[in-house]
Amino acid sequence: MAPLPSRRDVLRATGLLAAAGAVGGSLSGCAEQLQSGFTGTAPSADVLTYWNLLGGGDGVRMQEMEDVYRKQRPDVDLRAVTLTWGNPYYTKLSLATLGAQPPDVAISHLTRVPTLVAAGLLQPFEPEDIARHGMSKDKFVQRAIDRATIDGKIYAIPLDTHPFVMFYNTKVCEKAGLLADDGSLKPIDSEDALVEAMHKAKEVTKGWGGALASVADVATPWRFFFSVYGQLGGKLLMGTSPDEILEPDKAIRAAKLMRRLTVEEKVMPTDIDYGGAVALFANGRSGFFFQGEWEVSTFKDAKMAFSMTKFPNLMGGKYAVQADSHTFVLPGQEPYERRRLDLVLDFIRSMLDQSITWAEGGHVPTWLPVQDSAKYRKIKPQSNYASAAESAVYDPAAWYSGSGSNFEMVAGSALGGVLSGRTQPEAAIHQIQVGISKMARTPAPV
């Protein structure tokens, strides 16, 4: 794996070294809680500032959880701020941390945590501190908490795992003979089995067997590819040269499956954007749909007959599936004083205990007291794929990697070309190797 850059490299890469000294006093139009993070104006002791990047259904559910916390702690003034998803969020969070005092607690994708740690922008959670609030590593999904542990220190408390999953139309699949006696989907355990199931579904829909976004969406092609590549045991970022970015033979095999489904077998459309893929499935024009589990609310609202299951194990080896996690982090360059830290940890514990609400939006709770509960198991179809959390493959640790990153843009663009038929698998993998290698060999792009 390519080494993570130094703190100065990371800050320079996002333009923060130049910007940090210029932000003070320039944000008069921002909300008070946002301005305090940039200017270093410390809030009063009973104020808890919280930043996140959660929009849509996630944002609504998080606000519900925040309101419960406010009722639990009426003496605390919780000031929650939602910022733009992706790179803009992480830039603002970094600026606020450099600016003297960041928010007390913030959400970060788990794949972004290593870069923030390398930049010296996060404080670790000490075992004795989280223990005071009834939290310990053994109460979390191991895969997630292990990824949150860097050099023996816990730098993030995972709220969820959100894996890539497979949705299926139960009426279509029943007519196609794809359901077992209990109404669940019959096993799909190989490339050929997936293609066969897609053809059977296509015969019923008279449209498509499945739907996968390929146009104006770099994340979805990457998630599909990385799930298959992970099942092949493929490694990423073994070095910085093109030949070390990934394992070509395994990568080409995964990309060939993508082309087979669209160009060769014609069971999925070659050119369709995110919204179009959602509409195809919602309208019964495709029997299967591949996406993150967060789309469960869309199809529940549409009152369609559907269910969900884990992304299938198509390669016959150890199961793996692409995923990320929303986590709570402690932005700061100095250790937290005890009162402030306990305020934050109490808030985090409240969010974890409420993660049954969070799970309704599709995300798998990483807090085992919730995931192992009878109440969670009754939430269908959300609990059907909970075991995927222990087989999650996360994007590699690098300053240009993670959800919404340049890594996804380079790789996803090339793989979208494979799905559309514009790019051969071999050419797409070469494109990824060259593009990622340039970033890997450039620790501090200006």
Phi, psi and omega in degrees: 000137179297142181292147175290148181288167176288168178304315181295322178300315181296315182294321178294322182299329180259007178075017189280332181298321180281325187279332188301324183278354186252000187273337185300129175076005185256007187242039185298338181275356184272163176296155184302316184291330177286318182296322182298328180290327181274326187263349180085012177284114186284132176286168179291165189297332183265013177259135176240115180264137187219123178250143174211173181236031189265114178247184177057219180297325177299318180296320179296315181293322178296321178297324176298317180292322177298320180295323176296317178300318180299323178289325178290325185233070182296344180277353181253132177267093180281120179246100183261133180235130176254125182246170184297134182296149172095208184305320179302323180296313184290330175294314180294322178296319178293317178299317181296322180293320178289335187282001174125310177216116179277182171299157180295324181211150182214158173271140171219141168297142181298327180291345179267346186298315181304322180292318178296323178293315180299331179277358180073028186256000179234147172261145179281159172266115179282140182306319182291332179287312180291332179296328178300337182250021174075021180247142175205161186302327184286356178262008179239157171306126188299319183302316183287314183290330176294320179292331179281353181260119183236125182053039176082001181243141179276118181251358180206143174255110185286132176271325185206173162235131176242096183275160170288132185227174177243122173267148174216142179281115187292326178292316179297314183292328176294314179295331181275358180074028184258000181257145175281175182300330181275004178090356178277165180286134175298150183302137171242105192235022177198168177299314182296322179295323178294314180299317180298316179297321179296318179297318179296320178294322180296324178298329180279315185284337187061016178234271182226156176284318181213173180222135179213122182298137180224347183247135179055032180207106181271336185289316186296312176302322178296317182297318178296310181301312185293330176295313180292316179299321177295324177292336176276358181078020182293142180253158180231150174051057176280349179185197184250348179282158180306320181292344183257001182289318176207180178263107190305315184299315180291321181295318180295321178299317179296318180293325179296326176297319180298316179294322180301319183292327184260302187281315187275305182275340179055041177261352174226148180294149181278329184228101179207138181270181185302308182297323179294320179294319177299315182295320178303313182289316182297329182268007178076018180268357172216145182277334182231157179211130181250123180189176173295152186293349182296343180284001179304322181295324179301314185280333173293318179296328179283352179055039178266161179274105182211167171214180184220152176210174179297150169305131188293151175276099189267345188253358173079357180257210179294134184291141176208151178207141179295140180199167169219177179221142167276133182227161172261134180231162178253093180289129179165154178256353178233150179302147179285143172284157192304314184297314180296318181297316181294328176298315180295313183295326176296320177296313180300316180299322177298318179296318179297317180294337178265008188291357169294325174294316179299323182294335179299335178274006175109335184289144179275122179297135175267349177280105189299327176303333175272312183299325181275001185279152176297327181297318179292318182299336180279346180281111182240143003271010188300324183279355182298331187245020183302326182294344178298336182299328181277355179242018183294137169249122182263151175305148184294156180282112177197154185296337183257011186248170178110174182301131179071022187262174175296326177304310180298323181295315181293308183292315183295325178296316179295318182287329173298325176295327176294313180299323182280347182089000181283336185230133175288149181307316181297319180292322180294318180294321176297319178300318178295315181302313182291314183295315180289325179299322178299317178291321182295330180266005180236085185292339184218069178297137183273000000 
